[in-house]
Amino acid sequence: MQRTLKYRGFEICVDLVPTSEDMFDAWIRIEGPPQVLAVATQGQRIKVRGGPFSERWAYFVAQIAGQASIDIILGPGE
Protein backbone atom coordinates (compact mmCIF):
# COMPACT_ATOMS: atom_id res chain seq x y z
CA MET A 1 0.00 0.00 0.00
CA GLN A 2 1.29 3.40 -0.86
CA ARG A 3 0.39 7.01 -0.12
CA THR A 4 2.11 10.28 -1.06
CA LEU A 5 1.84 13.43 1.07
CA LYS A 6 3.03 16.94 0.27
CA TYR A 7 4.82 18.92 2.99
CA ARG A 8 6.84 22.16 2.70
CA GLY A 9 7.67 21.61 -0.98
CA PHE A 10 8.62 17.95 -0.52
CA GLU A 11 6.76 14.72 -1.12
CA ILE A 12 6.70 12.02 1.55
CA CYS A 13 6.10 8.65 -0.08
CA VAL A 14 4.82 6.09 2.43
CA ASP A 15 4.97 2.37 1.66
CA LEU A 16 3.33 -0.19 3.95
CA VAL A 17 4.64 -3.75 3.87
CA PRO A 18 2.44 -6.43 5.47
CA THR A 19 4.14 -8.37 8.26
CA SER A 20 1.16 -10.37 9.54
CA GLU A 21 -2.61 -10.12 9.48
CA ASP A 22 -3.58 -6.41 9.78
CA MET A 23 -0.01 -5.38 10.75
CA PHE A 24 2.48 -3.44 8.64
CA ASP A 25 6.03 -2.11 8.57
CA ALA A 26 6.18 1.49 7.37
CA TRP A 27 8.82 2.82 4.98
CA ILE A 28 9.25 6.44 3.90
CA ARG A 29 10.97 8.02 0.93
CA ILE A 30 11.41 11.79 0.71
CA GLU A 31 11.48 13.52 -2.68
CA GLY A 32 12.16 17.22 -2.97
CA PRO A 33 13.84 20.08 -4.75
CA PRO A 34 17.30 19.13 -6.05
CA GLN A 35 18.92 22.28 -4.65
CA VAL A 36 18.17 21.26 -1.05
CA LEU A 37 21.07 19.32 0.44
CA ALA A 38 20.29 16.55 2.89
CA VAL A 39 22.31 13.99 4.83
CA ALA A 40 20.65 10.99 3.16
CA THR A 41 20.22 10.68 -0.58
CA GLN A 42 16.79 11.80 -1.67
CA GLY A 43 14.63 8.94 -2.85
CA GLN A 44 16.25 6.41 -0.51
CA ARG A 45 13.75 4.26 1.40
CA ILE A 46 14.01 4.41 5.19
CA LYS A 47 12.22 1.98 7.52
CA VAL A 48 10.26 3.61 10.34
CA ARG A 49 11.33 2.04 13.64
CA GLY A 50 8.98 0.71 16.28
CA GLY A 51 6.74 -1.41 14.04
CA PRO A 52 4.88 -3.34 13.06
CA PHE A 53 1.83 -1.10 13.28
CA SER A 54 -1.84 -1.31 12.42
CA GLU A 55 -2.57 0.26 9.02
CA ARG A 56 -3.87 3.52 10.45
CA TRP A 57 -0.95 3.92 12.88
CA ALA A 58 1.59 2.97 10.20
CA TYR A 59 0.45 5.83 7.96
CA PHE A 60 0.32 8.25 10.90
CA VAL A 61 3.76 7.38 12.27
CA ALA A 62 5.32 7.47 8.78
CA GLN A 63 3.79 10.88 8.08
CA ILE A 64 5.14 12.32 11.34
CA ALA A 65 8.59 10.78 10.72
CA GLY A 66 8.69 12.26 7.22
CA GLN A 67 7.58 15.70 8.39
CA ALA A 68 10.15 15.70 11.19
CA SER A 69 12.89 14.78 8.72
CA ILE A 70 11.93 17.65 6.42
CA ASP A 71 11.77 20.07 9.37
CA ILE A 72 15.34 19.08 10.26
CA ILE A 73 16.50 19.62 6.68
CA LEU A 74 14.80 23.03 6.26
CA GLY A 75 14.86 24.31 9.83
CA PRO A 76 11.93 25.72 11.79
CA GLY A 77 8.83 26.60 9.82
CA GLU A 78 6.86 29.78 10.06
N, C-alpha and C positions, 0 to 999 in steps of 0.2 A: 504494500500500500504506500502511496506517495502523496505528498501535499507540498505545495510551494507557497511561501509567505513572503511578502515584501516588507522590508524594514529599513528605514534610513538610507534608501538608495541601493540596498543589497537584496538579494533573494536568499531565503533560507529554504533549502530543499530537505524535506524530512522523508526518510524511508523507514518503514516499519517491517521488521523481519519476524515472522512467527517463530516462537520458541516452543510453545505448547498450546493447548486449547485456550483461546482467548487471552494469550499473553504474548508480548512482543518486545524485541530489542529495538531501540530507536537509534538511528544514524542520522547525522546532519551533514550537509554540504553547503558551504557558503559561496555564493557567486556575487561578484560586485564589480565596480569600476576598476579597470586595469591600472589606473594611476595610484590607487590606494595600496600601500605596502602593508603586508601582514606577516606574522611569524610563520604561519603554515601556508602552504601553497593553496591558492583559491581552487575550489573544485574538488579538493581532497575530502573523502568521507571520513567522519570522525564518529566513533561509537559513543553514545551518551551512557555514562556510568550509572550504576544503581539499579539496572533492570534485572529481570524483565518487568514490564509494566502492562497494565490493562491498556486497551487501545486508546481510550480517552486520555489517560495519564501519559502514555507514551508521546502523543502529539503535544500535550501541554508542556511536558518536561523538555522535549526537543526544541519547542518554540522558545522557551525561556533560555535554554542553553545557547541557542543561536543568537538571540537578541543580546545576551550578555557578552558574547564573543565580539559582536559588532560594536557594542558600546566600548569595549576595551580598545578595539582598533581605532575608532574615531574619537574617543574621549567623551566627556559628558555631553548629553544633549541639551537642548534648550528647554 
